[in-house]
Amino acid sequence: MTGSDNNCKLYRNSNNFIEAIHHCAARHDAAKLRQLLSTTLRDRILPDLSTHSPIYRAVAAQITERITSGIWPAGTVLPSETALAQEFRVAVGTIRRALGELTAEGSLVRRRKTGTVVTGRTPRHNLRFYFHYFRLNKRSGEMQNSVPHVTAVTRRVATAHEAQSLAIDETDPVIHIHRVRAVDGRPVMHEEVIIPAALVPEFPLTAADVPERLYPMFWERYGIKIAAIREQIEAELATQEDCRHLGLTAPAAVLVIHEVAYDEQARPVLMNIHRATTANDVYVNEIQ
């Protein structure tokens, strides 16, 4: 490979990708430029691919998405490694590493003469899976996918409890988000998300613009890596707000999950209060 070709090689990093386009254009290398631009098709297949994630993890995330959304339910035999590599436009070795990781996590199992099969088991609780699957499962144990709907997003001053939980002053501004999560069209959870406004400058205050997945947003937009999440779980009687959002009739019980996320410096960066009905669903925590 010549020096010119090396400068026009395909980049996965977005900054280097733009730089490579400039190199190719400056050298009038039309063939390389077409090849480079064609890689944007990968982004349609791997939308979770970021400048900070290895390719195999982006592939694993997409496979996880198919499992949790029900596209590949329990018992599904996955396509061959070669077929997956062609679909995701990556090397077979990348697919093998992604499948190996998901097998170690418990989402997949390798069976002789059959291939790689979806287990239907809840993935163990590491952060990568925490970002991708909904923790209320069907009573049969099957995973399910939830769709969040943002009902409100505001910027306001922190309450005393929020300030204490997030280690900020009571006069500090926060972003407050309220969402309702539905499974197959039925509301199962509503949640309040509180984020110190100083950590997320220019956070969208329009409901339609709020990212569906907040934790990956911290890293992709603000360079904040979530290193730990702590949950406290309790049961409470449903409030009027719970009944309104979840379609309950009092008296009823709800599962309450108090969640705080921390960055690598053990600084709290987000708190989330989930309030869920478990009439048809159960909270699953599998430890391996």
HELIX and SHEET records of a PDB file:
HELIX    1   1 GLY A    3  ASN A    7  1                                   5    
HELIX    2   2 SER A   14  ALA A   26  1                                  13    
HELIX    3   3 ALA A   30  SER A   38  1                                   9    
HELIX    4   4 THR A   40  ILE A   45  1                                   6    
HELIX    5   5 ILE A   55  THR A   68  1                                  14    
HELIX    6   6 GLU A   81  PHE A   88  1                                   8    
HELIX    7   7 VAL A   92  GLU A  105  1                                  14    
HELIX    8   8 LEU A  127  TYR A  130  1                                   4    
HELIX    9   9 ALA A  160  LEU A  166  1                                   7    
HELIX   10  10 ALA A  197  LEU A  199  5                                   3    
HELIX   11  11 ALA A  207  ASP A  209  5                                   3    
HELIX   12  12 LEU A  214  TYR A  222  1                                   9    
HELIX   13  13 GLN A  240  LEU A  246  1                                   7    
SHEET    1   A 2 LEU A 108  ARG A 111  0                                        
SHEET    2   A 2 GLY A 115  VAL A 118 -1                                        
SHEET    1   B 2 LEU A 136  LYS A 138  0                                        
SHEET    2   B 2 ASP A 281  TYR A 283 -1                                        
SHEET    1   C 6 VAL A 147  VAL A 157  0                                        
SHEET    2   C 6 PRO A 173  VAL A 183 -1                                        
SHEET    3   C 6 ARG A 186  PRO A 196 -1                                        
SHEET    4   C 6 PRO A 268  ALA A 276 -1                                        
SHEET    5   C 6 ALA A 253  ASP A 263 -1                                        
SHEET    6   C 6 ILE A 226  LEU A 237 -1                                        
END                                                                             
